[in-house]
Amino acid sequence: MNENIVDGHVAYFANNNVTRQSKINRIVQHFAERPQVQERLTFQITEKLKETFETDNAACVIDVRNLRLNVRDREINVIKSLCSNVFNQNDNKGDFLNILV
């Protein structure tokens, strides 16, 4: 049984390549199926977005809630993010993260 609920959020600025949302979903699903730590997951998704869309401007945020800890009256969320290039600038990163809240 999976004891975690995972929400993933991705963003990118396209140069010339724009794609359907289903391709982005497949990228996230591909890496999320493997058991691994969140830091590596955010890195792999961001790198694949950069490679696929031929851009350096990509971001990924992974939000994990552990169900076992929630049952014990504790709500613990672990949020990891990786932002590259344009998203690393304070205004853009703040805007992107504020949209998720």
Backbone torsions as a table, in degrees:
resi	resn	phi	psi	omega
1	MET	NA	133.3	177.1
2	ASN	-80.1	124.5	-176.2
3	GLU	-99.2	11.0	-178.7
4	ASN	-124.3	145.6	169.7
5	ILE	-110.2	124.0	-174.0
6	VAL	-117.2	128.8	172.0
7	ASP	-113.2	129.9	178.1
8	GLY	-117.7	138.7	178.8
9	HIS	-130.2	130.6	179.3
10	VAL	-129.5	155.3	176.9
11	ALA	-151.6	152.4	175.0
12	TYR	-155.8	152.8	170.4
13	PHE	-100.9	119.3	-177.3
14	ALA	-81.6	142.5	171.1
15	ASN	-82.3	-71.3	177.3
16	ASN	-127.3	-12.4	-174.5
17	ASN	-100.3	119.2	173.9
18	VAL	-122.0	141.5	-175.1
19	THR	-135.1	171.7	176.5
20	ARG	-73.4	155.5	-179.7
21	GLN	-64.4	-29.2	-177.9
22	SER	-62.2	-31.0	178.4
23	LYS	-68.3	-39.6	177.0
24	ILE	-64.1	-42.2	177.7
25	ASN	-59.5	-41.0	-179.8
26	ARG	-66.3	-37.7	177.6
27	ILE	-61.7	-49.3	-178.9
28	VAL	-63.7	-45.2	-179.3
29	GLN	-61.0	-41.5	-178.7
30	HIS	-56.9	-47.4	-178.3
31	PHE	-79.7	-30.1	-176.9
32	ALA	-72.2	-22.1	-179.3
33	GLU	-71.1	-21.6	-179.0
34	ARG	-84.0	137.7	174.4
35	PRO	-72.4	123.1	-178.5
36	GLN	-166.4	170.2	179.2
37	VAL	-80.3	156.3	-175.6
38	GLN	-62.1	-37.5	-178.6
39	GLU	-59.7	-43.1	179.4
40	ARG	-69.1	-38.6	179.7
41	LEU	-61.6	-47.1	179.2
42	THR	-63.4	-38.9	179.2
43	PHE	-63.6	-47.1	-177.6
44	GLN	-64.1	-42.0	179.8
45	ILE	-65.5	-45.0	-179.5
46	THR	-63.0	-44.1	179.7
47	GLU	-63.4	-39.8	179.5
48	LYS	-67.4	-37.8	175.5
49	LEU	-62.3	-43.6	179.6
50	LYS	-62.9	-41.4	179.7
51	GLU	-68.1	-46.2	-176.2
52	THR	-65.7	-42.2	-174.9
53	PHE	-98.6	4.8	177.2
54	GLU	51.4	51.4	178.9
55	THR	-142.0	154.9	174.8
56	ASP	-95.6	-0.5	-173.6
57	ASN	-102.9	90.1	-179.6
58	ALA	-142.5	154.5	179.0
59	ALA	-146.8	150.4	178.8
60	CYS	-144.2	134.3	175.9
61	VAL	-127.4	128.8	178.2
62	ILE	-116.8	126.4	-179.9
63	ASP	-118.6	118.7	-176.8
64	VAL	-118.3	130.9	173.8
65	ARG	-114.2	128.3	-179.4
66	ASN	-91.4	117.3	-177.2
67	LEU	-68.7	-33.2	-179.7
68	ARG	-63.3	-41.9	179.3
69	LEU	-73.3	-31.6	178.0
70	ASN	-66.1	-31.9	178.7
71	VAL	-65.8	-31.7	-179.2
72	ARG	-86.0	26.8	178.3
73	ASP	62.8	27.2	173.3
74	ARG	-122.3	131.3	175.0
75	GLU	-109.0	113.2	-177.6
76	ILE	-121.9	121.4	173.7
77	ASN	-113.5	135.9	175.3
78	VAL	-115.2	121.1	-177.0
79	ILE	-117.9	126.9	176.6
80	LYS	-123.7	139.8	178.7
81	SER	-136.9	152.2	173.6
82	LEU	-139.1	121.4	-179.5
83	CYS	-123.0	139.6	-179.8
84	SER	-123.6	151.8	174.8
85	ASN	51.1	-109.4	-174.6
86	VAL	-61.1	-35.5	-178.6
87	PHE	-70.6	-16.8	178.1
88	ASN	-76.7	-16.6	176.8
89	GLN	-69.3	138.1	-171.4
90	ASN	-53.3	-44.8	-178.1
91	ASP	-63.6	-47.2	-178.0
92	ASN	-67.7	-42.7	-179.7
93	LYS	-64.7	-42.9	178.2
94	GLY	-62.5	-42.6	178.5
95	ASP	-62.4	-44.9	-179.0
96	PHE	-62.8	-46.6	-179.0
97	LEU	-69.8	-32.8	177.7
98	ASN	-67.4	-32.7	178.2
99	ILE	-63.3	-33.2	-177.4
100	LEU	-75.0	-19.6	-175.9
101	VAL	-79.1	NA	NA
